[in-house]
Amino acid sequence: MNKGIIRRNQRCLEKKMNDIDNDPSLMYDSLVIMFSSRKLSSEAGKIYDCDGEIVQRTEILEIINGSRYFKGKPKIR
């Protein structure tokens, strides 16, 4: 698994959540993130990085839960 790519994607999502939190003109009630995969042998409900390794949903949800707009709101797991 390429930890550098995973870390870069994590930082990108963290930055977006930080941008949302720090923009006083924004008010969010929902967030939709779409992940698309070119991996032909992928399993439904799994998230893959660009090397085909599975990324844990909990890692993504921890970042989203850190946002003041989405903290405490229901998440699809």
Backbone bond lengths (Angstrom), bond angles and torsions (degrees), N, CA, C in turn:
res aa  C-N    CA-C-N  psi(-1)  N-CA   C-N-CA  omega(-1)  CA-C   N-CA-C  phi
1 M - - - 1.458 - - 1.528 108.09 -
2 N 1.314 117.36 135.12 1.451 122.01 -179.80 1.520 109.33 -86.19
3 K 1.321 115.79 97.90 1.472 121.54 -177.09 1.528 111.57 -62.69
4 G 1.340 117.51 -31.23 1.460 120.57 179.94 1.518 112.43 -64.30
5 I 1.319 116.25 -41.70 1.465 120.65 179.11 1.519 110.33 -68.25
6 I 1.326 116.52 -43.22 1.465 119.97 178.50 1.518 109.95 -61.12
7 R 1.323 117.39 -44.61 1.472 121.52 -179.81 1.529 110.32 -63.44
8 R 1.343 117.51 -40.12 1.468 120.97 179.33 1.526 110.55 -63.44
9 N 1.330 117.21 -43.27 1.462 120.44 177.72 1.520 111.22 -65.08
10 Q 1.320 116.68 -38.55 1.463 121.14 177.87 1.529 109.91 -62.65
11 R 1.325 117.50 -45.13 1.471 120.80 178.92 1.525 111.19 -62.77
12 C 1.326 117.15 -37.72 1.465 121.26 178.49 1.526 110.43 -62.04
13 L 1.336 117.17 -46.31 1.461 120.63 179.19 1.525 110.98 -66.50
14 E 1.332 117.26 -40.65 1.466 120.69 177.13 1.526 110.80 -60.76
15 K 1.343 117.40 -41.53 1.468 120.86 179.07 1.522 110.73 -63.53
16 K 1.334 117.53 -43.22 1.464 120.76 -179.76 1.527 110.42 -62.56
17 M 1.328 117.74 -43.03 1.472 121.07 178.55 1.528 110.18 -64.07
18 N 1.338 117.03 -38.75 1.458 121.25 177.92 1.527 110.81 -66.00
19 D 1.332 117.30 -41.83 1.469 121.08 177.08 1.528 110.86 -59.73
20 I 1.319 116.51 -42.93 1.467 121.05 178.80 1.521 110.15 -62.66
21 D 1.335 116.72 -46.67 1.467 120.95 -178.24 1.526 112.74 -62.88
22 N 1.332 117.34 -31.66 1.462 120.68 -173.54 1.520 114.72 -97.55
23 D 1.312 118.64 3.96 1.463 121.36 177.44 1.526 108.58 -98.82
24 P 1.347 117.66 106.04 1.467 120.28 -175.60 1.528 113.99 -66.33
25 S 1.325 117.43 -15.76 1.464 119.26 -179.03 1.529 112.03 -85.71
26 L 1.309 117.22 -6.18 1.463 120.84 -176.20 1.523 111.65 -99.34
27 M 1.305 114.93 139.48 1.465 121.61 173.06 1.519 106.77 -137.71
28 Y 1.308 116.51 113.38 1.459 120.67 -177.24 1.518 111.10 -110.46
29 D 1.319 115.69 140.38 1.454 122.31 172.13 1.516 111.21 -112.69
30 S 1.322 116.41 -16.04 1.461 118.65 -178.63 1.525 109.84 -149.68
31 L 1.305 114.15 161.97 1.457 121.66 179.08 1.521 107.37 -142.92
32 V 1.322 116.03 132.00 1.458 121.04 176.30 1.522 107.17 -121.98
33 I 1.316 115.79 127.07 1.460 121.32 175.55 1.518 106.74 -121.48
34 M 1.320 115.69 128.70 1.462 119.46 178.76 1.525 109.13 -111.47
35 F 1.295 115.02 128.14 1.454 121.35 174.78 1.518 107.14 -110.79
36 S 1.324 116.91 128.10 1.458 118.60 176.27 1.521 108.12 -116.13
37 S 1.304 115.32 147.03 1.453 120.71 -175.59 1.518 109.74 -127.35
38 R 1.315 115.31 138.43 1.459 120.19 174.62 1.524 110.73 -94.72
39 K 1.296 115.51 -0.83 1.463 119.59 -177.61 1.522 109.34 -71.43
40 L 1.306 117.12 119.07 1.459 121.65 -175.70 1.520 112.84 -71.11
41 S 1.312 117.55 -28.97 1.459 120.08 -176.74 1.528 111.90 -101.85
42 S 1.315 117.11 29.92 1.463 120.42 -177.90 1.526 110.98 -75.82
43 E 1.337 114.71 154.41 1.462 121.46 177.06 1.523 108.98 -97.58
44 A 1.313 116.24 144.00 1.464 120.64 176.44 1.525 109.13 -60.97
45 G 1.320 115.56 139.05 1.458 120.59 176.99 1.516 114.62 84.10
46 K 1.318 118.01 0.65 1.467 121.93 179.16 1.522 109.16 -104.05
47 I 1.325 116.49 147.15 1.460 122.52 177.00 1.522 106.81 -112.56
48 Y 1.329 116.27 129.14 1.457 121.59 -177.13 1.521 110.13 -115.87
49 D 1.342 116.03 145.46 1.458 119.44 172.39 1.532 108.49 -83.98
50 C 1.323 117.02 -177.82 1.467 119.66 -175.32 1.525 113.05 -69.54
51 D 1.326 117.91 -11.85 1.462 121.25 175.89 1.521 112.14 -95.92
52 G 1.331 116.89 3.30 1.454 120.66 179.19 1.513 114.67 85.52
53 E 1.333 117.27 6.86 1.462 121.44 178.29 1.527 109.79 -86.57
54 I 1.323 116.29 145.48 1.465 120.96 -179.05 1.525 110.32 -73.71
55 V 1.328 116.06 133.85 1.461 123.51 175.00 1.525 106.94 -102.68
56 Q 1.305 116.65 131.47 1.459 121.03 -179.03 1.527 110.46 -71.65
57 R 1.315 116.30 131.77 1.469 120.84 177.54 1.522 111.55 -60.60
58 T 1.322 116.83 -32.95 1.469 119.69 -178.45 1.519 111.28 -59.72
59 E 1.330 117.66 -34.25 1.461 120.60 178.27 1.524 110.64 -63.86
60 I 1.310 116.91 -41.15 1.463 121.70 179.38 1.524 110.09 -70.20
61 L 1.326 117.03 -44.47 1.467 120.99 -178.40 1.525 112.25 -64.87
62 E 1.333 118.28 -33.37 1.463 120.90 177.33 1.524 110.62 -61.10
63 I 1.321 116.86 -41.17 1.465 120.90 179.23 1.526 109.83 -65.96
64 I 1.320 117.44 -46.16 1.465 121.26 -179.32 1.525 110.61 -64.84
65 N 1.318 117.58 -40.35 1.464 121.13 179.28 1.520 112.55 -64.28
66 G 1.330 117.41 -20.76 1.457 121.22 177.72 1.523 113.39 -74.75
67 S 1.316 117.89 -13.73 1.462 122.39 179.87 1.521 110.34 -79.22
68 R 1.312 116.48 135.21 1.475 119.16 -179.03 1.523 111.97 -64.84
69 Y 1.320 118.46 -28.15 1.463 120.78 -179.95 1.523 112.58 -74.35
70 F 1.320 116.89 -27.89 1.463 119.66 -173.85 1.522 113.53 -112.14
71 K 1.323 117.18 -2.59 1.456 121.11 179.10 1.524 109.43 -64.48
72 G 1.311 116.52 130.46 1.459 121.25 177.09 1.518 114.96 80.77
73 K 1.319 117.52 -3.79 1.469 119.93 178.27 1.523 109.28 -88.26
74 P 1.333 116.80 151.53 1.467 119.07 -178.03 1.526 111.94 -64.08
75 K 1.320 115.31 145.07 1.464 122.30 178.81 1.524 108.38 -125.38
76 I 1.315 115.82 146.79 1.463 120.82 171.57 1.520 106.11 -85.85
77 R 1.288 116.04 126.12 1.473 119.79 -176.72 1.466 108.62 -109.63
